[in-house]
Amino acid sequence: MRRTTVTALVVALIAGLVGVALMPRAPRLGTQTSGDRDLAAAARSAAPDPSGHRGLAVALVENGRIRTAGLGDRDPAGRPVEPGTPFEIGSVTKALTGMLLADQVAAGVVHPDDTLGATWPTTTGPARDATLADLASHRAGLPRVALGSPLAWARVLWSNVSGGNPYAGQDVDTIRSATERVSTDDDERGEVHYSNFGPSVLGHALAAKAGLAYPELLHDRLLRPLGMTATSVATRDDDLPVERAHGSRAAGRPLDPWTGAGYAPAGTGAWSTAEDLARLAAATLAGTAPGADAATARFREDGDTRIGYGWFTTRHGDREVVWHNGATSGFRSYVGFERATGRAVVVLGNTDKGVEPIGLRLLGVPQEEAEAAAPVAAVWIGIGLAVAFTFLGGLSLLGTARRRELDRVTLLAATVWGVAYLALGHRMGDWSVVPAWLWPVGACLSAVGIARAAARWRALPTVDAKVPWRRVLSVVSSLVAAALAVAAVVA
């Protein structure tokens, strides 16, 4: 017993030292600055906790004047962010799609009450009865996404683990054919329920009506008139901007950019710069942008928030801000403006740490209210993944190693998962929020479990089961799953 205890302590010490050397290190907002120095300083003050950010591009519109700045690093190599560095903007694109609707309404091409089926006749199913206005305002009762086949859902789940592109292979035909299968929720119809599918259908319907692809319609009707030359939609990897920022988790893990035509009107593959989005915000604020009427609040979401065509309007105390944010797997974005003050702001970040509080602080919203506006669900998920995965494997292994009835194949599977869970916690947890020293503690726990398993190994039978092949098959399946999980997070 004494020898086992001493061995466990030595193993735990070694594992702790190795864990400290390998523990996750969240990126921090770099010291590099470009563009307007005063704006950069204001943005740093609005982001008091630099952990989890790597780089930011910001723009501020005041009295019709646009100021821009870059902060930190655009990629792990340390190249600086500049005001013209392209970032993925994600769901900010939904506001652009709403502006396309308002523009086409003003041009007399469509009417807000036109149905999807009338605008895009090749669509079928219940979704064809949704109006264009309802699609633009998330009031059509459509699901968040409509991927169809189990294989597509499996690809999305795998991408969330591996950091890949969940929308790969989703093209315009995928969206159109999904209207055949998707069902609308009559209880939710007429109420705001956020959807990626609805704006995607809307964007492609407007494009089909014009006889163009969505990126072409967006360019012709909105980007070119506003001089947004650095804004693009990457439907293939070859379309990605050359000098773009590189996205990662707030814990530092690099993530693949999203590309694909299917969900492009909702934000897949959309890239822009602080400079370009500032032009958009300034022109929308002034009412001169094509489709600027999309920002007019038309429907109520809750007590503080209303929605127009894509754009949200939210009260923060005595301030009313029109805005949209964006979130892809490795980027965050925020565009907002306040009509009463004539100010607008753009904040782009290349990690998945939210930038909404920074934008609101730059607009003058008090810090407490600005921080309350940050989406918290993703943060809690990251915290849960960090803590659960870091300790689950070691605790499970210790519990398995203490069983009276045990065999080697079961112990082997528990040992592999003890390591796999540790790797998952390292790569998927939000270590910008969770103290990084917890990970070495989890490594110590797993190491003690492995030591305990090794001490029992010789005395155990290889397989102890009435039907040995079933036990072996179960363990082999478990080992394959663990190997895939580790391969996904390490790749």
N, C-alpha and C positions, 0 to 999 in steps of 0.2 A: 504493500500500500504506500509506504514511504517513497519507494523508488518510483512508483507511478506518479505520485504527487510531484516529486522533484522534476521528473521528466516533463510533466505537463507545464510546470512553471517555466522551465528552460525553453520549451517549445513556444509558450506564450510570449516570452520575452523576445525571442528571435523574430517571431511573427509580428510583434508590435513594432520592432525596429524596422523590419522590411515594410510594414504597413505605413509607417511614418514617411519612408522614402517614396512610397508609391501612392500615398493618399491623394485623393482628388483635389485639384487646385482650380478654383473658379477663375475665369478671366477678370481683370479689373480694367476700368476705363483708363486708357493710356494717357500720358502727359502731352502727346503731340497735339498741336493746334494749328488749324489753317483757317483762312478767311477772317471774318470780323472778330477781333480779339475780345471786345466787350460782350458780344453775343455768346462767344464760347465760354467766357467767365460766368455769365448769367446761367448758361445751361449746366455748367458744373455745379453751381450753387443750387440749381433746381434738382440735381441728382446727388443728394448728400451721401448716398451709399454707392460707391463706384463698383462694388463687387457684383459680378454677373453681367456687367456691360463690358464690351471690348471696344466698340467704336460707335460714335453717334454723328449723324449729319443733321443740322438744325437750320431752320429759316424762320425769320420773323418779319411780318409785314406791319409797318406803322406809317400812317399818313401817306399811303401809296408807295412807300419806299420798301424795297426788299433787301434784307441783310441775311447773309448766310455764313455758316461756319462748320468746320469739321473738327471732331474731337477723337483722339485715340487712334486705334489701329483698324484697318479694313480687313486684315487677315492675320492668321497666326504668325506670319513672317514679319509682321511689324510695319508694313507699309501704311502710311498715314491716311486717314479719311480726309477727303476734300469735299467742298460743297457740291462738286459735280460727280462724286462717286455714286454709281448706281446701287440701289438696295432693292431687294424684293419688297413690294408694298402690300401684297396679300389683298385683304378684303377692302382696302381703300378703293380698289377697282370697282366695287359695287356702287360707290358713289358716282364713278365715271359712267357706269352702265345706266344708272338712273338719269344722269344728265343726257345721255343719248336718247332716252325715252322722251324727256322734256324737249329736246331739240327736234326730234321727229314729230312730236305733237305740234310744236310751233310751226314746223314746215308744212303741216297738213297731211303728212304721210300716214299717220296713225292717230287714233283717239285713245285717251287713257282707259276708256271702257271697252275698247276692242278686246276680244278674247284671244287667247293664244292660238286657238284653232283657226281663227279668221286671219291672223297675222302669219302663222306658219302652218299652212294647210296640211303638211305631211305628218303633223303630230296627231296622236290618237290618245284614247283613254280619258279618264276624268279630268286630267290636268288641262286639256284643251279648252275647258270652260272657264279657266281662271282669267281674269282681266289683266291687262298689262300693268295697270296701276297697282293691283294686288301683288303681282310678281315683284314689282320694284320696291314694295313696302313690306315684304315678308308677311302678307296677309292672305296668301292663297291656300293655306292649310297643307303645304307641301313639306316633305321631310327635309332634314338638314342636308343629307346627301342621298342619292339614289344610284347605288353601284350595281344593283341587279344580282349577278351571279355570286354564289358562295366563293368562287375563286377570286373575284374582285375584292370581296370583303377580306379574304385571307391575305391578299396582297397589301391591303391597307394596314392590317394588323402587323404584318411582317415589317412593313415600312416604318411603323411607329417604333418597333424594337430596333431595327437596323439603322434607322436614320436615313432611309431612302425616300424616293418620291412616291407618295401614295396615289398620285393621280396619273402615273405612267400608263399609257395605253388608253386613256379616256379621251375619245375624240368627239366631234360634233355628232356623228351617228350614234355614239353611245348615249349622249344626252337625249337625242330625239327618240331613240328606241326605248329609253327608260320611261318616257311619258306613256308608253303602252302599258307598263307594268305598275307604275307608281299609283298609289291611291291617295286621294285627298282626305283630310280629316275635317268633316263638316263642323265638328265642335270647335276647331281652331280657326276655321275660315272666317275672315273678318277681324281676327285678332293678330297681333304681331308675334310671330314665332320665327326666330332667326333661321334662315335657310341659305345654303349654298346652291342648292338645286334650282330654286326659283329664279334668282338673278341670272344664272347660267342659261336657263331656258329663255328668259327675256332677251338677253344679249344676242343669242343665236337667232331668235325670232326676228328681231329688228334687222339683223344682218341679212337674213334670208329675204326679208321684205325689200331690202335695198339691192339684193343681188350681189352681195359681197360677203367675204369672211369677216368675222367679228374684229380681228386686229385691223383690217383695212377700213372698216366703218369707223372704228374708234380713231384711227389716224386722220381720216378725211374730215370727219365732222367735229372733232374736239382737239386732238393733239396739234395738228398742223395750224389751225386758226389761232391757237394760243402760243405757238412757237415752242411747244414742248418737244424739242428734238431729241432729248435724251431719254424719253419714255418709250418703252417697247413692251411687246408681249411675246415671250419666248415659248413657242409651241413645241420646239425641239431643243435638244442640248446645244446644237450648233447655233441657235439664235441668242444664246446667253451673252450679255455684254462682256467685253474683254477685260475692262478695268473694274469689274464689279467688286463689291464687298463679299466676303465669304461668311456664311452663317454658321452658327453653332448653338448648342445649348448653353444655358447660363452656367452650367458646370464645366463648359469648355469643349465638349465633344463636337467635332465637325459634323455637319449635316449636309446632305445633298440638296441642291436647289430644286424647286418644283417647276416642271414644264408640262405642257399638255394643252390641247385646244379645247377639250370638253368643258372644263370648269374655268376657262380663261375669263369669261365675263364676271365671275365671282372672285377672281384673284389669283388663279394658278398661272405662273409664268410671267406675271406683271412686274416690271422693273421701272424705277424712276429715281430721280435725284431730288434733293432738297430744293434746288433752284427751280426745277420744273414744277414741282408741286406747289411751290410758293406762287408761281405765276397762276396756276389753277385757282388757288385759294384767293388770291388778290382779285382776279377777274370775277370769280363767283361772288365774292363780297361786294364788288362794285356793280354786279348785275350785268356785266358785259360778256361773260363767258357763254358760249353756246350751251343751252340747256341749264342756265343758272337757276331757273325757276324750280329745278329739282330739289334745291335746298329749302324750299318753303315747306314748313311743317304742316301736314295734312291729317295725320291720324295719331291717336294717342297710344303709346305703349304702356306707360304707367304714370304715376303721379308727377314725376319730374321729367319724363322723356316723351317726345313725340317724334314722328318720322315723316319724311317726305318721300321722294323717289331716291332711295339709297341713303341720303343724308339723315342723321339723327340730330335732334335739338334737345339739349338737356339743361335744366336749371341747376346752378351751383350757387346756393344762397340767392343773392340779388343779381347774379350774372346768368346770361343765357348764351350757351355756346353751341354752335352748329359744328358737327364733327363726324368723322368716321375713323376707325382704327383698322389695323391689319395684323394678322398673325400667321406666319408660315412656320415650318418646323425650326427655322434658324434665324428668323427676322421678326421685328416688331416695328409698327409704323403708326403714326398719329397725325391727322390733319384736322385743324379746328380753327374757327374764327368767331368773333363776337361782333355783331352788327353795331351794338351801342357804342363801342370804342373804335371800330374800324381796324381792329388788330386781327392778325391771322398768324398761325404758327404751324410749322412742320417739324416733326421729330422722327428720325429713322434710326433704328438700331440693328446691329448684326448679331444679336443673340436673342434667345426667347424670353428675356427679361422685359417686362412691360415698360413702355415709354410714355404711357398716358399721363402719369403724374408730372413728368417733366414738361410736357406740352401745356398742361393746365397751369402749372406754376408760371410758365413764361407768359401766359395770358393774364396773370394776376390773380388766379384763384388761390385762396389761402392753402397752405401746405396740408393741413389736416383733411380738408375737403378734396384736395387733389389726390392725395394718397388713397382716399376711400374709393376713388373712381377706378383704381387699378383692378383688373380681373383677378380674382383670388382663387378660382377653381384650379387653374393650372399650377399655381404656387403650392397649394395643398397637395396636389397630386405628386409634384416633385418632392415635397417633404416626405410624403408617405412612402414613395418608392425608395428614397434614400434610407430611411430608418428601417422599413420592413425588410428590404432585400439584404441590407448589411447584417442584420441579426438573425433573419429567418433561417438561413442555411446552417449556421453554427448551432443554434438552439435545436433545430430538427436533428442534426447529426448527433448531438449529445444525447438527445432523447432516444434515438435509435440505438446508439451504442450501449445504452443501459438496459435494453430489453433482455429478458431472460431467454426467450425463444428468438433466435437470430441465426442467420446464415451469411455466408460471405457475399453472395450476389446482392442481397438486400443492403448490406453494409457498404458495399462498393457504390451502389447507386446513391445512397445517402451522402457518401463522401464527395462524389462528383457534384451533387447538387449543393453541398456546402461551399464548394469553390465557385460554382456557377452563380449562385445567388449573390455572392460577394462581388463578382464581376458585374452583374446586372446593377447592383446598388451603386457601384463606382461610376458606371457610364450613364445611368438613367436618372439618378437622383439629382435634386437641385442643391448642389453644394455651395451655392451662393447664399443660401438661407440656413441650411443645416450646418452646424460646426463640423469641419472636415476631420477633426480628431476622432469623431465617432467611427470613422471607417477603420482606422487601425485597431480600435477596440473590437469591432466586428471581426477583423482578421485574427485577433488573438483568440476569440471565441471559436472560430472555425478551426484554428490550429489545434486548440485543446481537444476539440471533437475528433480531429484526425488522429491525434496522439492516442486518444482513448480507443478509437477504432483499431489502430495498429496493435495496441496491447491485447485486444481480444481476437485478433485475426486468426492466429494459429490454432486456437481452441475451437473454432467454429467449423461446422460442416459447409461444404460448398453450396448445396441446396438443401433446404429443410422444408419440404412441402409434399403434400399428398400427390399433387400433379406437378412434377418438377418443370416440365416444359412451359407450363403456364407462368410459373414464377420467373423463369429465365426470360420468357418473351416480355413479361411486364417490365422487368429490370432493363432489358435491352432497349425497349421503347423509351423508358425514362432516361437512359443514358444518351440516346439519340437526341431527345428533346433538349437535354442539358447541353449537349455539344452544339446544337443549332443555336441555342440561346447565347452561348458564349461566343460562337463565331459571328453572330449578328452584332453583338455589342463591341467586339474587338475589331471588326473589319473597319 
